[in-house]
Amino acid sequence: MKPAALICALMLVLATLPAAADTSWTVDELMRSLAAAAGGRVAFVERKSIAILDEAVVSRGEMRFTPPARLERLTREPSEESMVLDGDRLSIRRDGRHFDLELRNHPQAAALIDSIRGTLAGDREALEASFALSLAGSRQAWRLDLLPSDPRVAEIVLRIHVEGSAGRVALIDILQADGDRSQLRFTPIDRSE
């Protein structure tokens, strides 16, 4: 075979090979990026698809995360609601009523809430307590899937899908075992506001 033909053949073979994966972007690197960016405020839009309803329920508001354990959700639309998770205590204010729960009395719900808090904090250990983690993509556009490894958690959630860029979470999509689904999209709020 002539050298030019050999080079062409090699180039053809190389062109058909899959591109090398970005091996530098790992779950550990993602967790470090999330931990470094942890804390702050975001606007959210949540779209809940519930089996018994014909249309999705859309709500809007603001979330605040103060590492390691305080998460506030202030819903403005369709009605005012405040949920504050501080450590193990969840306080809910809605329609002039106030509810307090301790998560240790609700382990399945605690695991679901800790998946959100653990993702925002970049806490791999907290996530792996109840989920198997699978990362795809690159630093600029990553996708993290959390699949329940705890059978009790699998009774309420099938999968949690998270998307983002570097240390910023843009989407949390929760598919529940009963078929209901919740998609939370986040937009950063300027720190000067």
C-alpha positions in Angstrom: 0.0 0.0 0.0 1.3 3.4 -0.9 2.0 5.9 2.0 -0.7 8.3 0.9 -3.3 5.5 0.7 -2.2 4.2 4.1 -2.6 7.7 5.6 -6.1 8.1 4.1 -7.1 4.6 5.4 -5.9 5.6 8.9 -7.7 8.9 8.8 -10.9 7.1 7.8 -10.6 4.6 10.7 -9.8 7.4 13.2 -12.8 9.5 11.9 -15.2 6.6 12.6 -14.0 6.0 16.2 -16.0 7.6 19.0 -14.6 10.7 20.5 -12.7 10.2 23.8 -14.8 10.8 26.9 -13.9 13.7 29.1 -12.4 11.7 31.9 -11.4 14.7 33.9 -15.1 15.5 34.8 -16.0 13.0 37.5 -18.5 12.9 40.3 -15.8 14.0 42.7 -15.1 17.0 40.5 -18.8 17.9 40.2 -19.2 17.6 44.0 -16.2 20.0 44.6 -17.7 22.5 42.1 -21.1 22.3 43.8 -19.6 22.7 47.3 -17.5 25.7 46.2 -20.6 27.4 44.8 -23.0 26.3 47.6 -25.3 28.9 49.0 -27.3 31.7 47.6 -30.7 32.5 46.1 -32.4 31.3 42.9 -35.8 31.9 41.3 -37.7 28.7 40.6 -40.4 27.5 38.4 -41.9 24.2 39.3 -44.1 22.1 37.1 -45.8 19.2 38.9 -47.6 16.6 36.8 -50.0 14.7 39.1 -51.9 11.6 37.8 -55.3 12.7 39.1 -55.1 16.2 37.4 -55.6 17.0 33.8 -53.1 19.8 33.8 -49.8 20.3 35.4 -49.6 22.6 38.5 -47.1 25.4 38.0 -45.7 27.4 40.9 -43.1 30.1 41.0 -41.0 31.7 43.8 -37.6 31.8 45.3 -35.3 29.3 47.0 -32.4 30.1 49.4 -29.8 27.6 50.5 -27.4 28.2 53.4 -24.9 25.4 53.7 -24.9 22.9 55.1 -28.5 22.4 56.2 -30.8 25.3 55.7 -33.1 25.4 52.6 -35.9 27.9 52.3 -38.6 27.7 49.6 -40.8 30.8 49.3 -43.7 30.2 46.8 -45.3 33.3 45.4 -47.7 31.7 42.8 -50.2 30.3 42.6 -50.5 31.0 46.3 -48.2 32.1 49.1 -46.4 29.3 50.9 -43.2 29.1 53.0 -41.2 26.0 53.6 -38.1 26.2 55.8 -35.9 23.2 56.3 -33.3 23.8 59.0 -31.4 20.7 60.0 -34.0 18.0 60.8 -36.9 20.4 61.3 -39.3 21.3 58.4 -41.7 24.3 59.0 -44.5 25.0 56.5 -46.7 28.0 56.5 -49.7 27.9 54.2 -53.2 29.5 54.2 -52.6 31.0 57.7 -51.7 27.6 59.1 -48.3 26.5 60.4 -47.0 22.9 60.5 -43.8 21.6 62.0 -42.3 18.2 61.2 -39.1 16.4 62.3 -37.6 14.5 59.4 -36.3 11.7 61.5 -40.0 10.7 61.9 -40.3 10.5 58.1 -37.2 8.7 56.8 -38.5 8.4 53.2 -39.3 12.0 52.8 -36.0 12.9 54.6 -34.0 10.9 51.9 -35.8 12.8 49.1 -35.2 16.2 50.7 -31.6 15.3 51.5 -31.1 14.5 47.9 -31.8 18.1 47.0 -29.9 19.5 49.9 -27.0 17.1 49.3 -26.8 18.0 45.6 -26.8 21.8 46.4 -24.1 21.3 49.0 -22.0 19.0 46.9 -22.2 16.3 49.6 -21.5 13.0 47.9 -21.6 11.0 51.1 -25.1 12.3 51.9 -26.3 11.4 48.4 -24.7 8.0 48.4 -26.5 7.1 51.6 -29.7 6.5 49.6 -28.8 6.8 45.9 -26.4 5.4 43.3 -24.9 8.3 41.3 -24.4 8.4 37.5 -22.7 11.4 35.8 -22.7 12.2 32.1 -21.7 15.3 30.1 -19.0 17.8 30.7 -18.2 20.7 33.1 -20.2 23.0 30.9 -23.3 20.8 30.6 -23.5 17.9 33.0 -26.3 15.5 34.0 -26.4 13.6 37.3 -28.9 10.8 37.8 -29.7 9.6 41.3 -31.2 6.1 41.4 -32.5 4.9 44.8 -30.2 2.2 46.4 -32.3 2.2 49.5 -35.5 0.1 49.0 -37.5 2.4 51.3 -36.6 5.4 49.1 -37.4 3.4 46.0 -41.0 3.1 47.3 -41.5 6.9 46.7 -39.0 7.9 44.0 -37.8 6.1 40.9 -35.2 8.6 39.7 -33.9 12.1 40.3 -32.3 13.8 37.3 -30.2 16.9 37.9 -28.7 19.1 35.2 -26.4 22.1 35.4 -23.2 23.8 34.4 -20.0 23.8 36.6 -21.2 24.5 40.2 -24.7 25.6 39.2 -27.8 23.5 39.3 -30.3 24.4 36.5 -32.9 21.6 36.8 -34.0 19.0 39.2 -36.5 16.5 37.7 -38.0 14.0 40.2 -40.0 11.0 38.9 -42.0 9.4 41.7 -42.8 5.7 42.0 -46.6 6.6 41.7 -45.9 8.2 38.3 -46.2 11.8 39.5 -43.4 14.1 38.4 -41.9 17.4 39.5 -39.5 19.6 37.5 -37.8 22.5 39.2 -36.0 25.0 37.0 -33.7 27.5 38.6 -32.5 30.9 37.5 -29.8 32.7 39.6 -30.8 35.9 41.4 -28.3 38.7 41.3 -26.6 38.9 44.7 -27.0 42.7 44.8 -30.8 42.4 44.9 
